[in-house]
Amino acid sequence: MPTEPRLPEIERGTEVFAVDPLTVRAHFEVDYVHSYKQDTPFFHGLAKRQLLGSHCAKCHYKFATPRVRCMYCGGETEWFELPAEGRVHSWTVCYFAAQEFLKDVPFTLVLVEFEGVDTLFLSRLVGVERADVRIGMKIKPKFRRKATWSVRDVYFVRT
Amino acid sequence: MRPVYLISGGITKFAKAHAAKDFRLMVKEAFDYALNDLSGKLTPADIDGSIISYFSDHFTYQLKAGAMVQDFVGLCPKPHVRIEGGGATGGLCFQQAWESVASGRYEVAAAMGFETMSHVETAKGNEFIALASDTNFDFPVGGYYNGYYAMMVVRHMHEFGTTEEQLARIAVKNHNNACHNPYAQEHLALTLEDVMRSEYIAWPLKRHDICVMSDGAAVCLLASEKAAEKFCANPVRITGLGAGSDCMRFADRPHAKVPLLPHEKEADYKDLKYPGVHSFRAGRSAAIAAYKMAGVQNPLDDLDVIELHDAYSSSELQTYEDLGLCKYGEGGRFIDNGHSTLTGKLPVNPSGGLLACGHPVGATGLMQAVTMFWQLQGSIPKHFGNDKLQVKNAKRGLIHSHAGTGTYVTVTILQAP
């Protein structure tokens, strides 16, 4: 006798948080093929222990966080190495974070200003207690020995 | 452009989680409230189209969720479009609805917004929101919004001497207002000490300096003069709109001159580098345009009530200055003097603001519009069930919606007849 078609039985059940209203676990995960595209030289620079900004060949505006076109005149920019020393422009200590960085708390974020450069650079400040951080304090970049090929390859410490 | 009126509104209570209502049902509740407030004179058939605002597909776990709202409230096959602009999503939606009526395309437009943030844990929610910052340069170092706002106010403190107590006073003001607002998520009669003793999240910002994540929805119905006369006994006119933008990365902002409001002079700011990271240039740009359109010369004299985007106590203080309620640098003194309290010269966030109402992103800017509408109608007692938050004789009000680190800002001015 022919049997009726049927789906195979599932082997693992569903995680249920609540029965009414019915609330279940839904999982979502994705790996991106993520390219830094035109900003690639910045990340190559980090691996070579160089912190690169960009400056506009036409209007001479200097960006600490690089962009390949000038925000003001639209001109092409050129890469340049930022000064070896900067200062704390602003900062905070995070005691809570986005899930990915909860493992790091507490950590210090810093906006770095560089002499003669028009914009700032966001990074981590390492090795300075909250009570000791001051706006204007001199700091310098340090680079990870093993590159992660991300902006995390640079961080700042007191000079 | 022709005159446009706000003719009705509704809010679904903002809550940590609406366990038994999805985004469609939340919007439907607010939508029905808005229709009922017109005593059944307006039906969905009278609405020509909708603008739907929600921020994050990540939170909703549903792409094209706007299409599901449109069919659920029974507006198919009329046109609708989604608006998204981070925290300013609701404010941008309201302005888009204005355009659709002002242009003559629609006689009646529905602006409908929601967010369902309860689907993930708070740290994951913070991560989703952090993805609305540069994911190559800012997010990977541990950047997230509490941290960004902390850095911005640390610089404000450095430039102007602003204190943690001044921020706390704003949190106390807004939380105590919200105790009388049934739509608010938190009803906490906080003291200055409660706020000052709450734990640091990102120094100097503490737990009560920061808004919470929420589920919620809000709906506004906008109409032409002819439709407003037909459907509504006490409409409120939209008299001024302004919007502005700034660089996604706050590190990229210039250090230049302050764009001046009509009551300010260049000499007021001769040593100030602007906006840097201490102020919101987009907010200033939005204010300049909205004041010009509405004929506001001096906001402190010409406005009666404000609902502004206080995702942080610090950003309310900074926004006082962007809106020109006081000069740049005087935001701290403005709250010390009590000018923005319920009984002050110009009440700010009588609803309780985002700090206490919550911030279901796509609904927030529309919630502000609805409570402002009720303020200017004088109908707060009817809708809130008490008259504690009704600003007496409020005729002209301002709503302010704000995204990112000040990436998009809208300012809209409403006027009672």
Interface residues (C-beta under 8 A of the other chain):
Chain A: A18 P21 T23 A26 F28 Y36 D39 F63 A64 T65 R67 M71 H89 S90 W91 T92 V93 C94 Y95 F96 A97 A98 Q99 E100 F101 L102 D104 F107 L109 L111 D118 T119 L120 F121 L122 S123 R124 R130 I135 S150 V151 R152 Y155
Chain B: A19 A20 Y61 E121 A123 K124 N126 E127 A130 N136 F137 D138 F139 P140 V141 G142 G143 Y144 N146 G147 A150 M151 M152 V154 R155 H158 E199 Y200 I201 A202 W203 P204 L205 C247 R249 F250 A251 D252 R253 P254 H255 V277
